[in-house]
Amino acid sequence: MILNTGDLRISISPGHGGKITEIYDHKFARNLLVAQDAGNDLPLPDGAVFSITGWDEAVPTVETSLGIPELGYAWRMSADCRVDGDHLLSQWQLPGWRVERDIQTHGRGLTVDYIITNLLDQPASLLWAAHVLFAVQGIERVELPAGELLPGPQCDTDALAHRLSGDASGWHIRDIADRGTSWKFFLANRQPVSLVFDEATVEITGDMRYWGIWINEGLFGPPCLGIEPTNAPSDALADSRTIVEAGAAFTASWKLQIRSK
């Protein structure tokens, strides 16, 4: 299924968890996301195979936590998707949750709105992350918000600080290459994240509390960069402080804008 405008082409695979496989900018002549490839398949301990490509929704956890499997339920199920004008609408019925996502295009940008409703008869913890994986070819640098580096799984923040340039007043990532390593960390959402190319800059903003940043330097398939809008500085549901009352909903919104230099 495709939403094609004069500026962008957004492709989705409803039968594969509603994965967004393509954010293609016609002027830039580039798919911003990691493309599908057999070398990107990651077997998980529960027997499922996750494709380290595109953009998935991780709900209600990223890592295995409180009995919920890795990366949650949404990517494991079919999504109900449709195109309505300049909107690409998706809905998932998950155990205990209903997830609604509205992607609206506007020129060379898009806005993504979420409504995640607790279907249980009691309050429930929620961890949500938009697991957006960007191709790294052509990226000159990544500009990240200022602030403390909050470590993800098995992440040494002292070593990470040496891997990045800049400091707590503003971090930069350069030269993402195949080094057989992987870094996952979090930053408070104080500023946009920018991917700077020679021809254009991709700016990502949002109203969520944190950015999850995953620098995959070839430990899990080819190198890629995960920019994850999220509500928690952790991949584990057990660490989330977001409690959604029975019948209530969690909402979030983020934007991506492409600008030529």
Secondary structure, 3 states (H helix, E strand, C coil): CEEECCCEEEEEEHHHCCEEEEEEECCCCEECECCCCHHHEEECCCCCEEECCCEEEEECCCCCECCECCCECHHHCCCEEEEECCEEEEEEEECCEEEEEEEEEECCEEEEEEEEEECCCCCEECCCEEEEEECCCCEEEEEECCCCCEECCCCCHHHHHHHCEEECCEEEECCCCCCCEEEEEEEECCCCEEEEECCEEEEEEECCCEEEEEEEEECCCCCEEEEEEECCCCCCHHHCCCEECCCCEEEEEEEEEEEEC
